[in-house]
């Protein structure tokens, strides 16, 4: 099943809903818009976006061993509140 396919389940009322668990503030429409943005982005646009992010003064790029990624994500989420 592709990401574009509408996956729905039936509830007790017979109304369908999206079974995907989204983070707070996100929904299927917002996720699809993000997918569409990146699927339609040219290689040049992708490189420019990556370079801009790399040069940002308000963030840092760090390398984390793969086995620690989950722990780092949890720490960041906890810090964000």
C-alpha positions as CSV (number, residue, x, y, z in Angstrom):
1,X,0.0,0.0,0.0
2,X,1.4,3.4,-0.9
3,X,1.5,6.4,1.3
4,X,-1.0,8.1,-1.0
5,X,-3.6,5.3,-0.5
6,X,-6.3,6.2,2.0
7,X,-6.2,3.7,4.8
8,X,-9.3,3.8,6.9
9,X,-10.9,1.7,9.5
10,X,-14.5,1.5,10.7
11,X,-15.6,2.6,14.1
12,X,-18.6,1.6,16.1
13,X,-20.6,4.3,14.4
14,X,-19.6,3.2,10.9
15,X,-17.6,6.3,10.4
16,X,-14.1,5.7,9.0
17,X,-11.0,7.2,10.6
18,X,-7.3,7.1,9.8
19,X,-5.6,4.5,11.9
20,X,-2.2,6.1,11.8
21,X,-1.0,7.7,15.1
22,X,0.1,11.3,14.4
23,X,2.1,13.5,16.6
24,X,0.2,16.4,18.3
25,X,-0.8,19.0,15.7
26,X,-0.4,16.6,12.8
27,X,-3.0,14.8,10.7
28,X,-3.2,12.9,7.5
29,X,-3.6,16.0,5.4
30,X,-0.6,17.7,6.8
31,X,1.6,14.6,6.4
32,X,0.4,14.2,2.8
33,X,1.3,17.8,2.1
34,X,4.8,17.2,3.5
35,X,5.2,14.0,1.4
36,X,4.0,15.9,-1.7
37,X,6.5,18.7,-1.0
38,X,9.5,16.4,-0.9
39,X,8.4,14.1,-3.7
40,X,8.0,17.2,-6.0
41,X,11.3,18.8,-5.0
42,X,14.0,19.0,-7.6
43,X,17.5,17.8,-6.8
44,X,18.7,21.4,-6.9
45,X,16.0,22.5,-4.4
46,X,16.9,19.6,-2.1
47,X,20.6,20.5,-2.2
48,X,19.8,24.2,-1.5
49,X,17.6,23.3,1.4
50,X,20.2,20.9,2.9
51,X,22.9,23.6,2.5
52,X,20.7,26.2,4.2
53,X,20.0,23.9,7.1
54,X,23.7,23.1,7.5
55,X,24.6,26.8,7.6
56,X,21.9,27.7,10.1
57,X,23.2,29.6,13.1
58,X,20.5,28.5,15.5
59,X,21.1,24.8,15.3
60,X,23.9,22.2,15.2
61,X,24.5,19.1,13.1
62,X,25.9,16.3,15.2
63,X,26.8,12.7,14.5
64,X,25.2,10.1,16.8
65,X,25.9,6.4,16.7
66,X,22.8,4.5,15.4
67,X,22.5,2.5,18.5
68,X,22.1,5.7,20.5
69,X,19.6,7.5,18.3
70,X,16.5,6.3,20.2
71,X,17.9,7.4,23.5
72,X,18.9,10.8,22.1
73,X,15.4,11.2,20.7
74,X,13.8,10.4,24.0
75,X,16.1,12.9,25.8
76,X,15.2,15.6,23.3
77,X,11.5,14.9,23.6
78,X,11.7,15.0,27.4
79,X,13.6,18.3,27.3
80,X,11.0,19.8,24.9
81,X,8.4,19.0,27.4
